[in-house]
Amino acid sequence: MREQILVLEALQKIDMELSELEVHLNDYPERISALEQELKSSKEALENLNNQKQELTTLKSNLENEVSENEESIKKSEEKLFEIKTHKEYQALQKEITETKRSNSDLEEKLLEEMEKLETLENEIAKQSEALASKEAESKEKIDEYTLELEEVKNSYEPKKELKEKTLQTLDPEIVPLYHKIFDKNNGEILAVAKNEVCTGCYMNVPAQMFNEILTYTKIIQCPSCQKILYTEEESDSEAKTA
């Protein structure tokens, strides 16, 4: 039975290593995906700003054209004033010129507002472009690091599973179901050292008669409280050295 305890120790160690590898098998892809999603969001935000810039640029260009057309219209109307012969026509054209100038003044004010918006937007785009470039470099470095670590985990996982299968074959078939049951219940902790009639797994007392049975290694003894398989450290170490 001492030999079986050693097998259980080995299995426990292998299974806990496998559990850790499985965590990383899920964890690294999630980390990589999170970085990629964060980059995608940043790029979309920058693209949105560039779209706004394009709209403002178009609006600014349209306003400039309107202002230019109005100025040209005012210039022609003012030149036409010298050709008018009646007072009525003169007043009508003066009114038209005044209204066009007022309209142009409004347009110029609107144009100034849009130019200020555009300048603010361009500054923000420059700021976010710089931040994105920095983030892309940092993310690429992290993604490369996680990808490499993930590959190492994958390379370790299958050999470790094969080792577990081989080790399981050396375990008494009657103990295998018990091993899996305790493993699931105690998150991979199968064994606990019994010391001075105390289970070091849950620190509950072990009955004296039971403790004596543990020392004989004639059968599997479980802690009445945490259900872990009990053994004495000295016996296990001794066996390991002679194995």
Secondary structure, DSSP 8 states (H G I E B T S, - for coil): -HHHHHHHHHHHHHHHHHHHHHHHHHHHHHHHHHHHHHHHHHHHHHHHHHHHHHHHHHHHHHHHHHHHHHHHHHHHHHHHHTT--SHHHHHHHHHHHHHHHHHHHHHHHHHHHHHHHHHHHHHHHHHHHHHHHHHHHHHHHHHHHHHHHHHHHHHHHHHHHHHHHHHHTTS-TTTHHHHHHHHHHTTT--EEEEETTEETTT--B--HHHHHHHHHTSS--B-TTT--EEE-HHHHHHHHHH-
